[in-house]
Amino acid sequence: MGTVIFQAIGITAGYGRRVVFSDLSLELAEGSCTFIIGANGCGKSTLFSVLSGIKRMRGGEILIDGLRAEAKQFRRQIGYVPQDNPLFTELSVKDNLLLWYGGREALQKEISGGVVEKLGLREVLKKRVSTLSGGMQRRVCIGCAMAGHPRILIMDEPGAALDLECKEILYGYLDEYRKAGGTVLMSSHEKSEWEMGDRIYLLRDGRLEDFRATDQTGYGRI
C-alpha cells in the first residue's frame, strides 16, 4: 500500500437533531481500493457526501496530503459518483460531459484515448441521457466525475445498475486508474465486488469496523 493521502479525523455529521455518525476516522492510501459496506440506511451515502466535500460536517477535519482540505482541494482532488443520478437527462451525453470538462478541447482529449473512450462512451456522445440504460448512465456519471483527473474517486454503489458487460468495463477502468496511482473508495452490497478491496469497513451504529475481523456470517442480518 502507498502513502496515506486522505484522512478523515473525528468527523461528525447528521440531519437536524439526528447524528448519523460521530467521531469517525478513516485513512486512504495512494493506489488503494477501500469498501464501506452496511445495511440500507446505515449512513453510507451521508458519509460519502461528507468525504467528498458535498455535505458539511459538524465536527472533525479532512486532510489531503496532510493539509486541511478546503473547497478547492475537494473539487480538484476528488471525483464523486453519488447513488442518485446527477445528470441533466434532457441533454446529450456530450453536453453533460462538457459541463464538467470545461471546454471542447479538454473533452476531446478524453474522447480520443482518454477516460471517455475507456468507459465506452464514444458511441453514445450524441444521444440524450434520458434514452440510455441505467448502466450506461452510471458510466456517464463516472466520466463526469473523472474531469480534471482527480486523485481520489468516491463512488456510492456504482455497480448497482450495471449489467455484466458494464461491470467488466468499470472494473477494468478502476484497475488501470489504481495502477496509475488513483485511490478508490466505494460502497457495494455485492460480495463479489469486495474482492477488489484492500480494506473493507462495515458501517454500523455510526462506527467503522474492520469487516474482515468481524463475524461475516451475520452480514445479511445487519
PAVOMAR-396169 format. One record per residue (C-alpha): x, y, z. Coordinates in Angstrom, 2 decimals. Example, Ala and Ser with C-alpha at 12.3 -4.5 7.8 and 13.67 -1.06 7.14 Angstrom:
BEGIN
<gugu east="12.30" north="-4.50" up="7.80"/>
<gugu east="13.67" north="-1.06" up="7.14"/>
***
This chain:
BEGIN
<gugu east="0.00" north="0.00" up="0.00"/>
<gugu east="1.15" north="3.50" up="-0.78"/>
<gugu east="1.43" north="6.67" up="1.23"/>
<gugu east="-1.67" north="7.87" up="3.10"/>
<gugu east="-3.04" north="10.79" up="1.10"/>
<gugu east="-6.54" north="11.20" up="2.59"/>
<gugu east="-7.51" north="11.36" up="6.24"/>
<gugu east="-10.89" north="11.92" up="7.86"/>
<gugu east="-10.30" north="12.61" up="11.55"/>
<gugu east="-13.05" north="12.54" up="14.17"/>
<gugu east="-15.82" north="13.61" up="11.81"/>
<gugu east="-19.41" north="14.01" up="12.99"/>
<gugu east="-22.42" north="14.57" up="10.73"/>
<gugu east="-26.18" north="14.28" up="10.72"/>
<gugu east="-29.52" north="15.84" up="9.82"/>
<gugu east="-31.41" north="18.11" up="12.19"/>
<gugu east="-31.15" north="16.60" up="15.65"/>
<gugu east="-30.17" north="13.20" up="14.31"/>
<gugu east="-26.48" north="12.31" up="14.46"/>
<gugu east="-25.68" north="9.73" up="11.76"/>
<gugu east="-22.10" north="9.14" up="12.90"/>
<gugu east="-19.81" north="10.71" up="15.48"/>
<gugu east="-16.03" north="10.89" up="15.92"/>
<gugu east="-15.46" north="8.70" up="12.84"/>
<gugu east="-11.99" north="8.40" up="11.29"/>
<gugu east="-10.72" north="6.89" up="8.04"/>
<gugu east="-7.45" north="6.82" up="6.10"/>
<gugu east="-6.96" north="6.11" up="2.39"/>
<gugu east="-3.60" north="5.22" up="0.86"/>
<gugu east="-2.47" north="6.11" up="-2.64"/>
<gugu east="-3.38" north="3.39" up="-5.14"/>
<gugu east="-5.68" north="1.58" up="-2.70"/>
<gugu east="-9.27" north="0.41" up="-3.04"/>
<gugu east="-11.41" north="0.62" up="0.10"/>
<gugu east="-15.00" north="-0.57" up="0.51"/>
<gugu east="-17.51" north="0.69" up="3.05"/>
<gugu east="-20.45" north="-1.66" up="3.41"/>
<gugu east="-23.50" north="-1.80" up="5.63"/>
<gugu east="-27.26" north="-2.13" up="5.74"/>
<gugu east="-29.50" north="0.31" up="3.89"/>
<gugu east="-29.95" north="3.45" up="5.96"/>
<gugu east="-26.76" north="2.98" up="7.99"/>
<gugu east="-25.32" north="6.28" up="6.72"/>
<gugu east="-23.02" north="5.31" up="3.85"/>
<gugu east="-24.40" north="7.95" up="1.47"/>
<gugu east="-24.18" north="10.62" up="4.16"/>
<gugu east="-20.59" north="9.62" up="4.89"/>
<gugu east="-19.63" north="9.70" up="1.21"/>
<gugu east="-21.19" north="13.12" up="0.70"/>
<gugu east="-19.15" north="14.43" up="3.66"/>
<gugu east="-15.90" north="12.83" up="2.49"/>
<gugu east="-16.36" north="14.31" up="-0.98"/>
<gugu east="-16.98" north="17.81" up="0.37"/>
<gugu east="-20.64" north="17.97" up="-0.66"/>
<gugu east="-22.16" north="17.93" up="2.82"/>
<gugu east="-20.83" north="19.90" up="5.76"/>
<gugu east="-19.73" north="18.05" up="8.85"/>
<gugu east="-20.49" north="19.15" up="12.37"/>
<gugu east="-17.07" north="18.31" up="13.71"/>
<gugu east="-13.69" north="16.91" up="12.77"/>
<gugu east="-11.48" north="17.59" up="9.79"/>
<gugu east="-10.44" north="16.13" up="6.45"/>
<gugu east="-6.82" north="16.23" up="5.33"/>
<gugu east="-5.41" north="15.71" up="1.85"/>
<gugu east="-1.65" north="15.21" up="1.77"/>
<gugu east="-1.59" north="16.20" up="5.44"/>
<gugu east="-3.23" north="19.59" up="4.86"/>
<gugu east="-6.75" north="20.56" up="5.84"/>
<gugu east="-8.94" north="20.30" up="2.74"/>
<gugu east="-10.73" north="23.41" up="1.54"/>
<gugu east="-13.38" north="23.68" up="-1.20"/>
<gugu east="-10.78" north="23.95" up="-3.99"/>
<gugu east="-8.96" north="20.83" up="-2.81"/>
<gugu east="-12.16" north="18.82" up="-2.77"/>
<gugu east="-13.01" north="19.88" up="-6.33"/>
<gugu east="-9.51" north="19.25" up="-7.70"/>
<gugu east="-8.59" north="16.10" up="-5.83"/>
<gugu east="-11.85" north="14.17" up="-5.50"/>
<gugu east="-14.22" north="12.76" up="-8.10"/>
<gugu east="-17.62" north="11.82" up="-6.66"/>
<gugu east="-20.25" north="9.47" up="-8.11"/>
<gugu east="-23.37" north="9.67" up="-5.91"/>
<gugu east="-26.01" north="6.97" up="-5.70"/>
<gugu east="-28.62" north="9.22" up="-7.33"/>
<gugu east="-28.18" north="10.24" up="-10.95"/>
<gugu east="-26.86" north="13.86" up="-11.09"/>
<gugu east="-27.03" north="14.12" up="-14.89"/>
<gugu east="-29.14" north="16.51" up="-16.96"/>
<gugu east="-31.24" north="13.85" up="-18.64"/>
<gugu east="-32.63" north="16.08" up="-21.42"/>
<gugu east="-29.13" north="16.99" up="-22.61"/>
<gugu east="-26.87" north="14.79" up="-24.69"/>
<gugu east="-24.07" north="12.77" up="-23.15"/>
<gugu east="-21.54" north="15.13" up="-24.75"/>
<gugu east="-23.24" north="18.23" up="-23.36"/>
<gugu east="-23.26" north="16.71" up="-19.86"/>
<gugu east="-19.56" north="15.95" up="-20.14"/>
<gugu east="-18.80" north="19.45" up="-21.42"/>
<gugu east="-20.32" north="20.93" up="-18.27"/>
<gugu east="-17.65" north="19.10" up="-16.25"/>
<gugu east="-14.66" north="19.25" up="-18.59"/>
<gugu east="-14.99" north="22.98" up="-19.17"/>
<gugu east="-14.39" north="23.03" up="-22.90"/>
<gugu east="-14.34" north="21.04" up="-26.11"/>
<gugu east="-10.57" north="20.80" up="-26.29"/>
<gugu east="-10.25" north="19.21" up="-22.85"/>
<gugu east="-13.11" north="16.82" up="-23.58"/>
<gugu east="-11.73" north="15.84" up="-26.98"/>
<gugu east="-8.55" north="14.56" up="-25.31"/>
<gugu east="-10.66" north="12.20" up="-23.21"/>
<gugu east="-12.74" north="11.08" up="-26.19"/>
<gugu east="-9.62" north="10.04" up="-28.10"/>
<gugu east="-7.80" north="7.60" up="-25.86"/>
<gugu east="-8.85" north="9.07" up="-22.51"/>
<gugu east="-11.40" north="8.22" up="-19.86"/>
<gugu east="-14.43" north="8.79" up="-22.13"/>
<gugu east="-13.15" north="6.21" up="-24.59"/>
<gugu east="-12.08" north="3.79" up="-21.88"/>
<gugu east="-15.57" north="3.87" up="-20.37"/>
<gugu east="-17.08" north="3.06" up="-23.76"/>
<gugu east="-18.93" north="6.37" up="-24.15"/>
<gugu east="-17.78" north="7.43" up="-27.63"/>
<gugu east="-20.69" north="5.73" up="-29.39"/>
<gugu east="-23.33" north="7.44" up="-27.23"/>
<gugu east="-21.98" north="11.01" up="-27.14"/>
<gugu east="-24.79" north="12.38" up="-29.32"/>
<gugu east="-27.56" north="10.50" up="-27.53"/>
<gugu east="-29.81" north="12.15" up="-24.98"/>
<gugu east="-29.13" north="10.85" up="-21.48"/>
<gugu east="-32.82" north="10.01" up="-20.93"/>
<gugu east="-32.63" north="7.40" up="-23.72"/>
<gugu east="-29.74" north="5.48" up="-22.12"/>
<gugu east="-29.93" north="2.42" up="-19.90"/>
<gugu east="-29.30" north="2.82" up="-16.20"/>
<gugu east="-25.92" north="1.16" up="-16.56"/>
<gugu east="-24.82" north="3.46" up="-19.35"/>
<gugu east="-25.94" north="6.49" up="-17.34"/>
<gugu east="-23.73" north="5.31" up="-14.48"/>
<gugu east="-20.80" north="5.19" up="-16.88"/>
<gugu east="-21.54" north="8.78" up="-17.92"/>
<gugu east="-21.60" north="9.77" up="-14.22"/>
<gugu east="-18.17" north="8.24" up="-13.75"/>
<gugu east="-16.93" north="10.02" up="-16.87"/>
<gugu east="-18.13" north="13.34" up="-15.42"/>
<gugu east="-16.53" north="12.60" up="-12.04"/>
<gugu east="-13.16" north="11.99" up="-13.71"/>
<gugu east="-12.98" north="15.50" up="-15.19"/>
<gugu east="-9.66" north="17.01" up="-14.19"/>
<gugu east="-8.19" north="13.59" up="-13.37"/>
<gugu east="-8.85" north="13.57" up="-9.61"/>
<gugu east="-6.51" north="11.51" up="-7.44"/>
<gugu east="-9.36" north="10.10" up="-5.34"/>
<gugu east="-12.57" north="8.57" up="-6.71"/>
<gugu east="-15.52" north="8.12" up="-4.32"/>
<gugu east="-18.41" north="6.05" up="-5.66"/>
<gugu east="-21.68" north="5.20" up="-3.92"/>
<gugu east="-22.80" north="1.77" up="-5.19"/>
<gugu east="-21.54" north="2.31" up="-8.76"/>
<gugu east="-22.32" north="-1.26" up="-9.83"/>
<gugu east="-25.96" north="-1.28" up="-8.70"/>
<gugu east="-27.46" north="-0.66" up="-12.17"/>
<gugu east="-24.74" north="-2.26" up="-14.28"/>
<gugu east="-25.01" north="-5.43" up="-16.32"/>
<gugu east="-22.08" north="-7.86" up="-16.54"/>
<gugu east="-20.51" north="-6.15" up="-19.57"/>
<gugu east="-20.70" north="-2.71" up="-17.93"/>
<gugu east="-19.21" north="-4.08" up="-14.72"/>
<gugu east="-16.26" north="-5.57" up="-16.59"/>
<gugu east="-15.62" north="-2.19" up="-18.24"/>
<gugu east="-15.85" north="-0.43" up="-14.87"/>
<gugu east="-13.57" north="-2.89" up="-13.10"/>
<gugu east="-11.04" north="-2.71" up="-15.91"/>
<gugu east="-11.00" north="1.08" up="-15.74"/>
<gugu east="-10.64" north="1.09" up="-11.94"/>
<gugu east="-7.74" north="-1.33" up="-12.14"/>
<gugu east="-5.97" north="0.94" up="-14.63"/>
<gugu east="-6.80" north="4.02" up="-12.54"/>
<gugu east="-5.28" north="2.46" up="-9.43"/>
<gugu east="-2.15" north="1.29" up="-11.22"/>
<gugu east="-1.62" north="4.93" up="-12.19"/>
<gugu east="-1.79" north="5.92" up="-8.52"/>
<gugu east="-5.51" north="6.65" up="-8.22"/>
<gugu east="-7.28" north="5.93" up="-4.93"/>
<gugu east="-10.77" north="4.41" up="-4.81"/>
<gugu east="-13.42" north="4.48" up="-2.07"/>
<gugu east="-16.71" north="2.79" up="-2.85"/>
<gugu east="-19.74" north="1.06" up="-1.37"/>
<gugu east="-21.40" north="-2.09" up="-2.61"/>
<gugu east="-23.85" north="-4.76" up="-1.49"/>
<gugu east="-22.32" north="-7.30" up="-3.87"/>
<gugu east="-19.83" north="-9.59" up="-2.15"/>
<gugu east="-18.20" north="-10.46" up="-5.48"/>
<gugu east="-17.02" north="-6.85" up="-5.78"/>
<gugu east="-15.40" north="-6.80" up="-2.35"/>
<gugu east="-12.54" north="-8.93" up="-3.66"/>
<gugu east="-11.15" north="-5.76" up="-5.27"/>
<gugu east="-10.81" north="-4.11" up="-1.88"/>
<gugu east="-7.58" north="-3.80" up="0.06"/>
<gugu east="-9.70" north="-2.92" up="3.04"/>
<gugu east="-13.38" north="-3.41" up="3.82"/>
<gugu east="-15.12" north="-1.48" up="6.58"/>
<gugu east="-18.56" north="-2.13" up="8.00"/>
<gugu east="-20.51" north="1.00" up="8.93"/>
<gugu east="-22.76" north="0.07" up="11.84"/>
<gugu east="-24.22" north="2.14" up="14.67"/>
<gugu east="-22.25" north="5.15" up="13.46"/>
<gugu east="-18.88" north="3.38" up="13.65"/>
<gugu east="-16.50" north="1.85" up="11.13"/>
<gugu east="-15.41" north="-1.72" up="11.88"/>
<gugu east="-12.83" north="-3.82" up="10.05"/>
<gugu east="-15.22" north="-6.18" up="8.26"/>
<gugu east="-12.66" north="-8.92" up="7.79"/>
<gugu east="-12.21" north="-9.02" up="11.57"/>
<gugu east="-15.97" north="-9.34" up="12.27"/>
<gugu east="-18.31" north="-12.33" up="12.17"/>
<gugu east="-19.13" north="-12.12" up="8.46"/>
<gugu east="-21.82" north="-14.79" up="8.65"/>
<gugu east="-24.21" north="-12.25" up="10.13"/>
<gugu east="-23.83" north="-9.65" up="7.41"/>
<gugu east="-27.16" north="-10.48" up="5.81"/>
<gugu east="-28.96" north="-9.59" up="9.05"/>
<gugu east="-27.20" north="-6.29" up="9.70"/>
***
